[in-house]
């Protein structure tokens, strides 16, 4: 059997396909599925799927594997599964990037990553036979495991929360609002391939363990990572994240301000607008929540839905920006207590905070 060696991002995509995290996909997209997702945000059968999940290779590899019944997939020197390459294709990558990310700008990390990959794609069903082990593997739950866990806890309704940051007061506010309406909260930080300056998995997990252990009811919250890579695709990725949490057994999913965004490429609530287009067709209920901030006049975390002072007394308002908090921590300073809990800040002092180079 011919072999194909996977990169880490490719392996993580393959593993999620094998575990059912990307259902209804059962393998890497074939040509029809790929173009349907890019152009219509649906698969040919009609299911919502807003992003391509494709296995990129160079032209020589594509030619070598074309027409084979099965290909052995290798990661870190071991066979981890197989692919049946039913489809070998290429595309106008610049046009696809512009469609998926809303920009062709190479300064966008999602565009840069997509354009740097191979120009050919292999599509077809996969079989996962062995999972690789990473330093965060002990903190990852499979869709089968989370569904069973939610059942054991007696949770009829579960809200999923996507994050790539350590916990701050704005995210805590959203989580608490959501918990008022459901039985349980599933916090699932994304810790796959990320860019320089993003938080390390260890920092995210340490921060959230502290928040959960000290400030949340023990029987109301589950923490488990998601090891796939950030696409920074804004609105499309918000829909993708919702579908993933549906597959993990969540009944609800939080979409807030600038979900999965980067820089100023997307409008603050553009993810709300796109997700609304698929309302009732996702298999999960979306909680459309606004961006919290700290108001000195109200003396607490609020949003524009509950506080007038962003317009009338903006000097009293402090927006809670993940980018700004990263910059503060990177500079060796502690964020103000009304932006991030001192207990969380203290926990972060005991681990490496940031990824030093773009992960490949």
Secondary structure, DSSP 4 states (H G I P E B T S, - for coil): -EEEEPPHHHHHHHHHHHHTTTTT--EE--HHHHHHHHHHSB-TTS-B--S---EEE-HHHHHHHTT-S-EEEEETTEEEEEE---EEEE--HHHHHHHHHS---TTSHHHHHHHHS-SEEEEEEEEE------TTGGGB--HHHHHHHHHHHT-S-EEEEEESS---HHHHHHHHHHHTTSSEEEEEEB-SS--TTSBPHHHHHHHHHHHHHHHS-TTSEEE-BB-S-----THHHHHHHHHHHHHTT-SEEEE-TTTT--TTSS-TTHHHHHHHTTTTSSSSEEEE----EEETTTTEEE-TTT--HHHH-GGGEEE--HHHHHHHHHTTPPPPTTTS-HHHHHHHTTS--B--S---
